[in-house]
Structure formats: C-alpha cells, structure tokens
Amino acid sequence: MSRHMVSKKELKELYARLKDIGLDAPFITQNQIEVEEKKGKKLYYIGKIPIALESPEFYPTVELLDAIKPGFKNITIDNGAVPRILGGAKLFAQGIVEMDMEIKMDDTVFIRGLDGKYVAVGKASLDAIKIMETRKGPAAEILLRGGQESI
C-alpha cells in the first residue's frame, strides 16, 4: 500500500473525471490531494476525508457528495431504507421518496436520506420514469456505501 500526494497532472485528471460525471468541485484544485493505492484500487483524500474511489470504475464518495450537494441524479430514500442500504442491500423502488426524473438506466446515482445526507452511490437499474411508475423491484445496485471507503 502506498500513499502519496498527487501531481499537478493527476490533480487535473481527477478534476476532469469529476466534471465528466457532472460534479463541479473547484475546491479540489485548491487543496493538496493524496492518493492511496492498493491492489489496483485508488482512494483519493483531502486530508483524512476520502473524496473519490477508483476500483476500477470511478466514483465520488458520500463525503464529497455531502460537500458539494449535486442538484441532479439524486434519489431520496425513506428512513427505513437507509439502514438497509448501509447494511448491504440493493435499493428497491418501495424505499424511494423522490428521484431525479432524468435518471436513465445504468446512470451513476447519488442516494440520500430524508435529512439530505448522502448514504450511497449506485447504478440505476431502470429509467426513473419506469421505477416511479411501477414502484416495485430493484431500483439501483449499490456501488459504494457511506463509511465503506477503504481499499
């Protein structure tokens, strides 16, 4: 396992990858970013706070989502669904209170509780319109849960 400061080139690449998924976090370029590498995975940090995971796909962490509060691809879940998601379950449509209706199948989605705190990053199983019409079955596969950012 190695942890080191990212180069200016790596910092630009990290910022570009976040912009590619629609996340604008200009404070990233103003901070020293470290990366920890292990077994082909990379975890990026500002201080002790994890901000992104590459394993091999690239995902923002819930800590970064809480910091920037994206206004798109959000799914809000009820209080009963939060512990299930954090415990390892998929997101089912029955637990959804509200979602961005522009979400398409296979989009990366940002899952938050009713309190607005992000709990997970997932991949949509269906288009938002279909999920909200049927209101049953799996809605998203969970890719990264809050508190599980480690390599």
N, C-alpha and C positions, 0 to 999 in steps of 0.2 A: 504494500500500500504506500503510495506516495502522495504528498500534498504540497502544492507549490502555488505561488502567485501566477496568474495568467499573464501572458504577454499582451502587448497592445493589439497585436493581430488577433489573438484568441478572444480578447475582450470585444473587438469589433464583430467577430464571428458569433459570439454569444448574443450580443445585442441584435444582430441581424436575424438570428434564429428565433428570438422572441418576437421580433417585428413580423417575421413570416407567419407566425400563428396569431398575429393581430395584437400582441401585447406590447404596449409602449411603456418602457420603464427607463426613462432617461437617467435616473439616479444611478443606474448600473455603471454607466460610463464615468461617473464621478466618484466611484468607490474602488477600493482595491478588492479584487475578486480572487479568491483562491479556488483551486480545483483539487479534489481528492480522486485519485484513480486506483481502481482495484478490479481485477478480473474483467476487463473490458468495459467497465462502467465508470462514469464520471459524475461526481456530485459537486456542484458549484456553490460557493458560500460568499456572503458578505459578512465578515466577522465570523460569528458562530451560527449564523442563520442560513440554512440551505435555501437556495433560490431556484435551482433547476437540476434535473436529473437526466442523464443520457444513458440509456440502458437497453438496447442500442437506440431506441426512439428517444426523442427529446420532449420533456415535459416540464412545465413550471411547477414549483412546489406550492402547497397550500399557503405557506408563509408569504411567498411572493404574491399570490393572488390576493391575500388579505391586505397586502401593502398597496397594491395598485387598483383593486376593485374594478375588474373589467366590466364593461357595460354590455357584453354580448356573450353568447354561448353559455349563459348561466342556467342552471337548473336549481330551483329552490325545493328542498325536501322538508317533510314534516318532522317533528321532534322524535317520533317513533322510528323513523328510518335512519337517523343519524347513528345511533349505536350499532345498528345492523351493518351499515356501510363500514364503520370503523372496525367492526368485528370480522369483516371478511366477505360480506355478502355483496351480490350484484345490486344495482339499483333497479327496482321494479317500479313500473308506472304508478302503482297504487300509492306509493310514497311521495309522489311529486305534487307539489302545491302549485308551482308556476314554472314555466320554462320559456326560453327564447324561441319563438316560433320559426326562426330562420335556421334552426339546427337541422342538419341533414345527417343521414345515416353515415357512420364512420367519422363524423366530426369529433375532434377533441372538445370535451365539455367540462365546465367548471361547476362543481356541485357544492352547494352551500346550505346551511340550515336556516331556519326561520329568523335566527338572530343576525344573519348576514355573514357569519364566519364560514369560510370555506373548509370543507371536510375532505374533499377528494377531487381527483382529476380522472375523467373517464372517457370512454369512446362510445358515442351514441349507437345503439343497436338498430334504430329506425329513425325516420324523419320525425321531427317534433309533431307535425300535424297528425301523423298516424298514431304516435304514442298518446297524444291527448284525446284522439277520437276513441280509441279502444279502452284506454285507462286500465289495461292489464298486461301482464307479461313483463319480460325484461326490457328495460329502457336503456341501460348503459352498463358496459363492462367497466369495472374499476381498474385503473392503471396505477394509481398512486393515491395512498390514503394519508391523511394528516398524521404526523408523528412517525411515519414509517420511512422517512428519507434517510436511508443508510445504505452503504454498499459493502 
